[in-house]
């Protein structure tokens, strides 16, 4: 590789540390404590159990994160983009005419819904764990742990509207310092108790399970906390590319994590009372306050990653038709991926604050964490199997061998977390189920509305023929009508003639298509057809990560002969008022839910960046 390419990869790897690895990088704050001192099936502290758990964590990091995500799943990219929604779009594109498309869509949607659970729990448990280090300094801080945590998180969510382009430059260097600190703390403790290195041998993990089958199974529910953030590697791949993410993992993150976990194990071998908080007990007393400050900063960065992920996955869901339009604000002029969704932001803040107040400690929250993570892991593996078979063209046996191995590990962790449903695991399941219902209701409701409008529509060819005799008066200017179905006459156009008794001298019918790819090149943005002397059809094409901008797209039409002067153009939109009806093909309560979502969706004018003073809305009433 050339020197410039190597330098660029190193720079992107540094940036990836701040975005991709914050979640998994802060797991040492609470994982070992939860395994050996958690409220749910704690493992007794003994040399054999310590070595067994360390071996389990090490080999889980290697198999689940390194092999599955970094080397295998990251190859299943959708034009360079990763994440559960991008993977679902890729899979659906390969099985569009197959009988399993509906099931795979539902799997992908539920995986995306569980991601929101992760986006709520990660900030809560990470920041709480970091601030709880103050209790090690003095018990006098105990009453202030929750207020301090809430203050930190409130500042984080308030900051979102300003974007992360400026503070984001600090994320990489701060996380380098964080991982270096993890490695040094671990190495110092390993040097003091080198016997812990024996845990590298996987036989210690096997012996632990052989001696404690049931306890070993339950311990998976806590050990999985070491793997949280694995999904972020895949979801954030599009920001940096596969190679920088891999370079950061193998070059710094994995070694630092292993050293720190083994250092905590060494501490427990030498002093079992350190289980009170093994992460902070590894540090010398003079370093405690600086370490709490650094840990809090690292957890804020980890929280930023999942918050940004929630914004991204919401925009993808909107573009793919699984969520209503929302206010999407760009926070950077250069980075298209840096966006801010006010509605999502404040909903996350309320949910995070409720979690902290309701659960009260990181140990209690740990029970809620595993199900969201492992559920998404299982669904990613199932979708990746489809990619392996249908897109990569692997034969059945290799596909089953690879995906089956990963799935067996995922299911072991997932089932172990199911036993914690009553202790807090219900939260991500309830949240995920709620978001899943919202997304499927929106998708089904939009289809019903489309069918209802199509049933009352007039084919566009018939409309053009009907006005061809020139009897309808015309007025100067251009009228743009947005429609989801370019073959039919827009309802707003029919209502315009009905109310104004005339047409504009030039009519442009615009339809928007969203494709199952992240971005559509600008050269392919518009397709223009002339349908008559004064009527044009324009198809505007976007990917699910593009930002829709109809005026900008119309400017591109000049290259193919359609010159549009925006200051002499009126945009006509239909505004439907919906009413529920029994027997429409969807339960009445879901119809009412869809109508409420439809009523509160962001306006098409704002979403498509139409100039406010050039928009005319024509209303109609529709019974679903």
N, C-alpha and C positions, 0 to 999 in steps of 0.2 A: 504494500500500500504506500502511496506517495506521502511525503511529509505533510503537505497541507491537509490531506484527507485524515491522516492520523491526528493532527492537531485539532481539526474540526470535530472528530469523534470524541476526543478527550474533552473538548469544551461542552459538547452536547451531553456527555456522560456526567459532567459536573452539574449541568442544569437539571438533568434527570434525577440526581440525588435529592433535589429540593422538591420535586413534584411527585416522582414515582415511588420513592422509597421511604417517605415520611411515616406512612402507616406501619409497615413491617419493621421499620427502624426503631419505633418507640415501643414495640412489643416487649422487649426485655424489662420494661418498667413494671410489668405486672404478671408475666407468664409464670415464672418460677414460684412466685408468691401464691398464685392461684392454685398451682398444682399441689403444693405441699401444705398450704395453710388456708385454702379457699373454704367457702361455706359448704361446698358440695363435693362429697367423697374425696377429702384430702388424702394424699399418699403419705403414709408414715415415713419419717425421716430416718433413713438407715443408709450406710454406704452402698449396699446393693441397689436400693431403690433410687438413690441419687444418680448412680452411674446408669441405671436402666432408663430413667427419664431423660437424662442428657443424651444418651444414645438415640432414644426415640425422637427427640427434637432435632438432632443433627441429621439423621437419615430422612426425617420428614421434610426438612428444608431442602435436602438434596433431591428427593424424589418428587415432591409436590411442586416446590417453587422452581428449583434449577432445571429438572428434567421436563416436568409437565409444562410449566408456564414459559420459562425463559428459552428453552430449546425446542419445545413442541408446539404449544398453542400459539405462541407469537408468530409462527409461520402461517397460521390461518388468518391472515389479515385481509381486510376488505379495502383494496387499493391503498394499502399502507395504514389504514385505520383499524384499531382494535376495540375491544369492549363488547359487552353482551348484546347491545342493539346492533352494532356493526356486524357481529357474528351472525345474529339472527337474520339480518338482511342478506348476508352472503349465502346462508343456508337456504332461505326461502327462494332466492334466485336460482338455486340449483335443483329445487324440487317443486317448482311452481306448478307443474302439472301433475304432481304426484299426490297419492292419497294421504300422505303424512304431513302435508304442508300445514294443515290446521293445528295438529298436535305440536309440531315444532314451533309454530308461532306462539302458541300458548306457553310452551316451555320458556321461550325467549322472553316473553312479557313477564312471566313470574320471576325469572332471574333478574330482569331489570327492576322489578318491584322490590325484590330483596335487597338490591343495591342501595335503595333509598334507606332501608333499615341500617345498613352499614354506614351510610352518610350521617345518620343521626347518632348512632352509638359510638362511632370512632371519636368524634370531638369530645363527647361526654367522658368516656372511659380514659382517653389519653390525657386530657388536661387534668382530670381528677387525680390520676395516678402520679402525675408530675408534682402537683401541688401538695399531695399527701406526704411528700418527702419532708415538708416542714415539720410534720409531727415527730420525725426522727430527731430533729434539732431540739425541739422542746414540745411537750404535750400542751403547752399553753396555746399553740396554734390550732388545736383541734376544732374549736368552734368556728374558726374563720376559713376552714378549708373550702366549704361549699360557697360562701360568699365570694372568696377570691377566685374560685373556678368560674363562677357565673360572670364575674366582672371581666375576666380574660376572654371568655367566649363572646360576651356582648360586644366587646371592642373588636373582636375578629369579624363578627357578622356586620357590624356597622361599617367596617372598613371595606367591605366587599364592593360597595357602589363606586368606590374610587379606583377599583381595579388593582391588580397585583404587579403591573409592569415595572413599577419602581422598587417596591419592597421585594418583589420576586427575584431581583438581582442578588439579594442577600441569601436567598433560600439555599442555593448550592453551597457557598462557603460555610454557612452555619451548619448544614448537614455533614459536610466534610469534618468540621470540628466535632460534631456529635459522634459520628462513627469512629473517629480517631479516639475520642474519649472512651467510647465503649470498648475499643480494642485494648487501650492502655490499662483501663481498670481490670479487664478480664485477665490480661497477661500478667499483671502484678500478682493477682490472687492465684493464678495457675502456678506461677513460679514458687509461691509459698506452699502450695499443696499439689505437687506435680502428679500425684496418683490419679487425679481426675482425668488425665489424658487417656486413660484406659477406656473411657466411654466411647472413643472413636470406633471401637470394635462393636459391630452390630449385634454380636452375641449377647451383650449385656442387655439390650432391649428385649431380645428373645427370651432370655432367662427371667427378666422381670415379668413378662406376660405368662411364662410357664409357671412361675411361682405364685402369681396373683392374677389369675385369669379375669375374674370379675372386676377387681380393683383396677387392673390394667386397662380394661375396656372403658371404665368410667373415667380414667385419667386422660383418655383421648379428648374428653370434653373440655379439659383445661389446656392440654398440650397444644390444641389447635390454635390457641391464641398466638403462638409463635409464627403462625402462617398467615395471620391477618394482613391484608395488603397485597397478597399474591395476585388477586384479580386486578389490582391497580397497575401492575406491570403491563398487563395486556391492554387495559382500558386507555392508558396514557401513551401507548406506543406511538400513536400518530403524531404526537408533539415532537418526538425526538428521533424516531426510527429504531429499528430493531437492534442494530449493532451498538449504539451508545448505551442503551438500556442493559444489554448483555455485558458490556464492558464494565459498567458501574457495579453490576451484581457480582461478577466474579472477581473484579479487581479490588473492591473495598467492602461492599455491603455484606456479602456472605462471610468473609473472614472475620469482620468486626463482630457480627452477630454470634458466630460460633465461639469466638474468644470470650465474649461477654457472658454467654450462657454457661460456658465451662468455668469461667471465673466465679459466677454465682454458685455453681456446684462445688467448686473448691472451697469457697467460704463456708458452705453448709457442712462439708466434710470436716472442716476444722472447728466450726462453731455452729451447731444446729440452732442455737437461739437466734441466729441471724435471719431466720425465716420471717421474722416480724416485717422486714422489708429488705430482702437480700440485695436488691439493686443498690439502694443507698448505703447499705452497710458495707459494701465493697469499698466505698470512698473514705479517705481519711477525714477526720472531723473538720479540719480547716477548709476542706473543699465542698462541704455540704451545701452551703447557701449558693455558691456559684453553680454547683451541679443542678440544684433545683431550678435556678434561673435558666440554665441551658436546656434542661429537660422540658421546661414549660415552653420555651421558644420552639424546640423541636416538635412538641405536640401540637402547637399552633400551626406549624408548617404541615404536619400530618393531617390536621383537620382541614387546612386549606385545600389539600389535594382532593379529599373526598367531597368537599363542598363544590369545588370546581367541576368534579366529576358529575355531581347531581345536576348542575347547570347544563353540562354537555349532553347528558343522557336525556334530559327533558327536551332540549332543542331537537335532538334526533327523533324523539317520540312525536313531537309536533310535526316535524317534516314528514315522517312516515305515516302520519294519520292516526296515531294512538293517543294523542292528547290535544286539547283545545289550544287555540292560539294564545300566547302569553307575551307580555312585554319583554323583549329580548334587547338588551343594551350592550353595545360594543364598548369595552373599557380600554381598548388599545387600537391605535391607528395602524399598527404594523402586524399584530398577531390576531388573526381571525378567530382563533380558538379562545381568546380571552373575552368572555361574555359575562353578563350579570342579569339574573332574572329576579326582580324584586319579590314577586310572589313566592317563589321557591325559597329564597333567602330567609324571609321572615317566618315561613312555615317551618323551616329547619330549626331556626332559633327557638321558636316556641316548643318544638318537640324535644330539642336538646335540653332546654331548661327544665321541662317537665320530667325528663329522664333523671337528671341530676337530683332534683328535689324528691322525686319518687323513690329512687333506689338508694341515694345517700352515700354510696361508697363505690370505689372501683371494683371491689370484690363482688358486691351484689350485681353490678352491671355486667361482670364477666359471664354470668349465666345467660344473659340476653345476647351476648356477642356471637357465640359460636354458630348458632343456627343460620343467621343471615349469611355468614361467610361460607360455611360448608354447603348450604343450599345452592348458592351461586356457583360454587366449585363443581358440584354434581351436574348442574345444567350446562355449564361450559364444556365439560367433558362429553356429554351426550351430543351437543351440537358440533363439537370438534370431530366426533366420530363420523357424522354425516359429511363433513368437509373432506375427511380422509377418504371416504368411500366414493363420493360423487364427484368431487372436484380434483382431488389428487390422484384418484384412480387406483388406490391400493386394493389388493385382493382381500378377501374376507378374513383369512386367518391372521395375517399381520395386523389388520385393522382391529380385530378383536383382541389380539394379544396386547397391543399397545394401549388402546383406549380402555380395554377391560381391566388392565393392571391399575391404571389411574383411577378408574371408576370404583374399583374395589377399595382403594385407599380412601377416596372421597366419601364413599358410603359408610365406611367404618367410622370416620370422624363425624359424619352427619348423624348417623344413628345414635352415637354416643352423646351427641348434644340434644337429641330429642328427649332424653330422660330429664332434661332441665327445663322442660316447657313450663311447668308450674312455678318454677323459681325465678322466672324472668324471660325464658325463651319464647314465651307467648308474644312478647312485644314485637319482635321483627316479623313474626308470622302474621299477627293481626295487621300490622302496618303494611306488610307486603300484600296480604289478601285485599286490603282496602284499596291500595293503589292498583292492583291487578283488576279489581272490579271497575274502577274508574276508567282504566285504559280500554278494557274490552267493551264497556258500555259506550264509550265515545266512538270506538271503531264501528260497533254494530249500529249505533244511532245515526252516524254519518251515512252508513249504507242505506238505512231506511229512508232518511231524508233524500238521498240521491235518487232512490227508486221512486219516491213520491213525486219529486220534481220532474223526473224523466217521464212519468205517466201523464203529466199535464203539459208536456213540452211540445213545441212545434219544430219539426226538422228544419235545420238552417237553410237547406236548399229550397224548401217550399216558401220560406219567408223571403228569400232573395228573389224568387220568381214572382211573388205577390207584389213586390215593390218595383219590379222592373219596368212597369208601364209609365213611371214618372209622375203618377198622380199624387204621391205624398210630398208635400212641400219640404224644402230643405233650408237649413240655416247655416251660416258660415261656421267653420271650426271643425275640430275633430272630437269624436266621442269614443271613449274606450270603455268596453263592457267586459268585466271579468266573469268567466264561466268555468265550471269544473268539467263540462262536457262540450267540447268544441263542435260536435256534429249537430247540436241542437241550439235553437235560438235562446239567448239569455233571457230570463224572465224580466230582468230590468229593462231590456230593450223593448219587449212587448209592452211593459207598463209605461215606458217613455212615450211610445207612440200613442198609447191610450190617453195619457194625460196632456201631452204637449201638442198632439196632432201634427207632428213634423219629425224630420230626421236631420241629423247633422250631415254636412256635405261629404264627410268622410267618417266611416265607422270602422273601428278596429276591435275585433273580438279576441280577447286574450285568455288563454288557458295556461295553467301552471302545472307542470309535471315534475314529480319528485322521484328520482331514480334510486335504486338500491346500491348507490356508490357514494362515497363521502363528498366528492366534489365533481362538478361538470366543468370542463374547460370553457373559458369565455368564448372561444371560437365556435363552440357548440351550443351557446346559451339560447339563441333564438332560431326558430324556423318560421319563415314568413311565406304565406300564400295569398294571392289575390283572387278573391271569390267573385268579384263583380266590378262594375265601374267605380264604385265608391266603398266597397266592403273588402276588408282585409282580415285574414286570420293569422294570429301570432301565437305560436307555442313557445313558452318560456320554460327552460329546463334547468333544474337544480339538483344537486346531490343533497343527502340528508344532513350535511354539515355546512352547506352554503347558507349565506344570509340573503333571503329573498328581497329584491329591490326592483320593482316593476319599472319605475321611471328610468333607471340606469339600463335596464334591459331594452326598453323601447328606443333609447338612443342608438343602440347597436343596429336597429332595423334600418338605419340610413344606409348602411353598407349594401343592403339588398334592395334599395329603391323605395323604402317607406320612410320618408322624412317626417318626423313628428316634432312640432313646436310645442313644448310642454306648457308654455304660458297661454297657448290658444287651444288647450285640450281640457275636456271635462271627463272625469272618471265616474262612471255610473256603477253603483253597487246595489245588489239586492239585500234587503234586510228582512229575514224571515222571522215571524212570530209563531212559535210552535205550540200545539195543543196535544195532550196525550189522548190515546184511543185504545180501548181494549181490543185485543185480537190483532195487534199490528205485527206480531212476530217477536215481540220483546215484552217481558213482564212489565206491568204498569209502573211498579216502583222504579224500574230501571229507565222507563220512558221519562218519568218525572226527574230522575237524576240527570239524564242526558239533557233535558230541557233546561235544567238549572245550570249545567256546565255550558251549554250553548249560549244561554243568556249572559253569562259572566265571562265569556271568552273575549280576548282582546279583539278590537275591531280589525277588519281586513285592511282598512285604510292605513292604520298604524303599522300593522304587521308587514305590509308590502311597501311601506315607505311612500305612500301616495301623498302628494301635496295637499294639506288639509283644506285649503281654499279652492281646490279644484274638484272636490268630491261631491257627488249627488247620490243620496241613498233613497231607494224606492222600496217601500215596505209591502209585504204580503203575508197573509195568514195561512198556515199549513197545519192540517190535522195529520199526525203521524199514522 
